Structure formats: structure tokens, C-alpha cells
Amino acid sequence: MSRRSLSLDLHPVFNKGREIDSALENAFQEAKQRKARELEIICGKGTGQLKKRVLRFLDKDEIKNLYSRINKDRDNSGRIFVYFRWSRGQ
């Protein structure tokens, strides 16, 4: 991945609710600071509960305002890509 791409692997915190939210919030802060174009979130396949939690996080209004689109990986259901378009004021 390039400097403008970040990756977050949620496997280490998959069953720790607050740590999941904290990891996601930190990843978004880092993306904003670095003006990243892309954030790959690895939630794994499992039961799908972690992916649902990530999608609920991404659906929050204050988070939605930060990214331009998301893409669920067709080939690997355990990955979600978040794409950013930063303006100068952000």
C-alpha cells in the first residue's frame, strides 16, 4: 500500500466492543491527518457480526461526512475499503 493508503486489521480486537470503536476512530483520525485516499478495514469473514458493526460505524452521520464512498470487496467479504476526497479546509 502506498503512503496515501492505510490499513486497519480488526482481528486482534474482534470481541472487544470499545476497542473496535476506538480502533476505527483512530484510523479515521490518522486518515484525516495524512490525507489518505483509502482505508482498508480488515474485519474477517467469521460470523459477519464484526463486519456489521463496522458498517454501522461507517453509517454514522459524523463518519459519513468524512468519506466519499465505501466498497465491500467482492473477492474477500472480510474487507471493506473506505475512500476519501479531502478538501483544503478539512
For each residue, the residues with C-beta under 8 A, 3 or more apart:
1: 5 6 7 38 40
2: 5
3: 34
4: 34 35 36 37 38
5: 1 2 36 37 38 39 40
6: 1 27 30 31 34 36 38 39 40
7: 1 39 40 41 42
8: 23 24 27 39 40 41 42
9: 12 42
10: 13 14 20 23 41 42 43 44 50 54
11: 14 42 44
12: 9
13: 10 16 19 20 23
14: 10 11 20 43 44 46 50
15:
16: 13 19 20
17: 20 21 53
18: 21 22
19: 13 16 22 23
20: 10 13 14 16 17 23 24 50 53 54
21: 17 18 24 25 57
22: 18 19 25 26
23: 8 10 13 19 20 26 27
24: 8 20 21 27 28 41 54 57
25: 21 22 28 29
26: 22 23 29 30
27: 6 8 23 24 30 31 39 41
28: 24 25 31 32 39 63 66
29: 25 26 32 33
30: 6 26 27 33 34 36
31: 6 27 28 34 35 36 39 66 82 84
32: 28 29 35 36 66 84 86 90
33: 29 30
34: 3 4 6 30 31
35: 4 31 32 84 86
36: 4 5 6 30 31 32 39 84
37: 4 5 83 84
38: 1 4 5 6 81 82 83 84
39: 5 6 7 8 27 28 31 36 67 81 82 84
40: 1 5 6 7 8 79 80 81 82
41: 7 8 10 24 27 54 79 80 81 82
42: 7 8 9 10 11 78 79
43: 10 14 46 50 51 53 54 78 79 80
44: 10 11 14 50 51 78
45: 48 76 77 78
46: 14 43 49 50 78
47: 50
48: 45 51 52 77
49: 46 52 53
50: 10 14 20 43 44 46 47 53 54
51: 43 44 48 54 55 77 78 80
52: 48 49 55 56
53: 17 20 43 49 50 56 57
54: 10 20 24 41 43 50 51 57 58 80
55: 51 52 58 59 80
56: 52 53 59 60
57: 21 24 53 54 60 63
58: 54 55 63 64 67 70 80 82
59: 55 56 63 64
60: 56 57 63 64
61: 64 65
62: 65 66
63: 28 57 58 59 60 66 67
64: 58 59 60 61 67
65: 61 62
66: 28 31 32 62 63 84
67: 39 58 63 64 70 82 83 84
68: 83 84 85
69: 82 83
70: 58 67 80 81 82 83
71: 80 81 83
72: 77 79 80 81
73: 76 77 78 79 80 81
74:
75:
76: 45 73 79
77: 45 48 51 72 73
78: 42 43 44 45 46 51 73
79: 40 41 42 43 72 73 76
80: 40 41 43 51 54 55 58 70 71 72 73
81: 38 39 40 41 70 71 72 73
82: 31 38 39 40 41 58 67 69 70
83: 37 38 67 68 69 70 71
84: 31 32 35 36 37 38 39 66 67 68
85: 68
86: 32 35 90
87: 90
88:
89:
90: 32 86 87
